Amino acid sequence: MIPLSFYLGLAALLFSIGLYGVMTHKNGIRMIMCIELMLNSANLNLVAFSSYTNTLDGQVFALFSIALAAAEAAVGFAIFMAIYRMHDNINLDELNILRW
């Protein structure tokens, strides 16, 4: 059986890659992908602890988190497609349509 520390290390690595991507990328699609990577690392932690404690609680929370991530991605992509149709660009540094 794989030790819990390996799962936690992998989840920390995935979260770090996602955080780096969110902080450095300017493209909206890439930012959503990095946020999804961060959510998947949290799901990995939930499932790992669920397996470690022999309960289903973590797996149920991971299932809800996956559903939430799918809804977030759908709404985010719809907003980015609307912005792309208006400006032909999804560079978040150049957009100011959501400001007052």
C-alpha positions in Angstrom: 0.0 0.0 0.0 1.3 3.5 -0.9 1.9 5.6 2.2 -0.2 8.7 2.9 2.8 11.0 2.7 3.3 10.2 -1.0 -0.3 11.3 -1.8 0.2 14.5 0.3 3.5 15.2 -1.5 1.9 14.7 -4.9 -1.1 16.9 -3.9 1.3 19.6 -2.7 3.3 19.5 -5.9 0.1 19.8 -8.0 -1.2 22.6 -5.9 2.2 24.4 -6.2 2.1 24.1 -10.0 -1.4 25.4 -10.2 -0.6 28.3 -7.9 2.4 29.2 -10.0 0.3 29.1 -13.1 -2.4 31.4 -11.6 0.2 33.9 -10.5 2.2 34.0 -13.8 -0.2 33.4 -16.7 -2.2 36.3 -18.3 -4.5 34.1 -20.4 -7.9 33.4 -18.9 -8.2 29.9 -20.2 -4.8 29.0 -18.7 -5.8 30.5 -15.4 -9.0 28.4 -15.3 -6.9 25.3 -16.1 -4.5 26.1 -13.2 -7.4 26.6 -10.8 -8.8 23.2 -11.9 -5.3 21.7 -11.1 -5.5 23.3 -7.6 -9.0 21.9 -7.1 -7.8 18.4 -8.2 -5.0 18.5 -5.7 -7.5 19.2 -3.0 -9.6 16.3 -4.2 -6.5 14.1 -4.1 -6.1 15.0 -0.4 -9.7 14.3 0.3 -9.6 10.9 -1.3 -6.3 10.0 0.3 -7.5 10.9 3.8 -10.7 9.0 3.1 -8.8 5.9 2.2 -6.4 6.3 5.1 -9.3 6.5 7.7 -11.5 3.9 5.9 -14.5 6.2 5.6 -16.4 7.6 2.6 -16.7 11.1 3.8 -13.7 12.4 1.8 -14.9 10.7 -1.4 -18.3 12.3 -1.0 -16.7 15.7 -0.5 -14.5 15.1 -3.5 -17.5 14.3 -5.7 -19.2 17.6 -4.7 -16.0 19.4 -5.4 -15.7 17.9 -8.8 -19.3 19.0 -9.6 -18.5 22.5 -8.3 -15.4 22.6 -10.5 -17.3 21.6 -13.6 -19.9 24.3 -13.0 -17.1 26.9 -12.4 -15.4 25.9 -15.6 -18.5 26.1 -17.6 -19.4 29.5 -16.3 -15.8 30.7 -16.7 -15.5 29.5 -20.3 -18.9 31.1 -21.2 -17.7 34.5 -19.8 -14.4 34.2 -21.6 -16.2 33.3 -24.9 -18.4 36.4 -24.5 -15.3 38.6 -23.8 -13.5 37.1 -26.8 -16.4 37.9 -29.1 -16.3 41.5 -28.0 -12.5 42.1 -27.8 -10.9 39.3 -29.8 -8.6 38.8 -26.8 -8.7 37.0 -23.5 -5.6 38.7 -22.0 -6.8 39.5 -18.5 -4.3 42.4 -18.0 -5.8 44.3 -21.0 -9.5 43.8 -20.0 -11.3 46.4 -18.0 -15.0 45.8 -18.9 -15.8 44.3 -15.4 -14.5 47.4 -13.6 -16.8 50.3 -12.5 
